[in-house]
C-alpha cells in the first residue's frame, strides 16, 4: 500500500494533534504501518 505525501502528512498531523478518539488513532497508525510494509494484525 502506498500513501501520497499529502495523506502521510495528514495522518502524522492527526497523531501529533493531542487527544483523538481511539478508533481514529488506531486507523491512522495502521495506515502508516501498512505504507511502511508492516502487515496489520
Beta strands, then each sheet from edge to edge (+ up, - down):
end
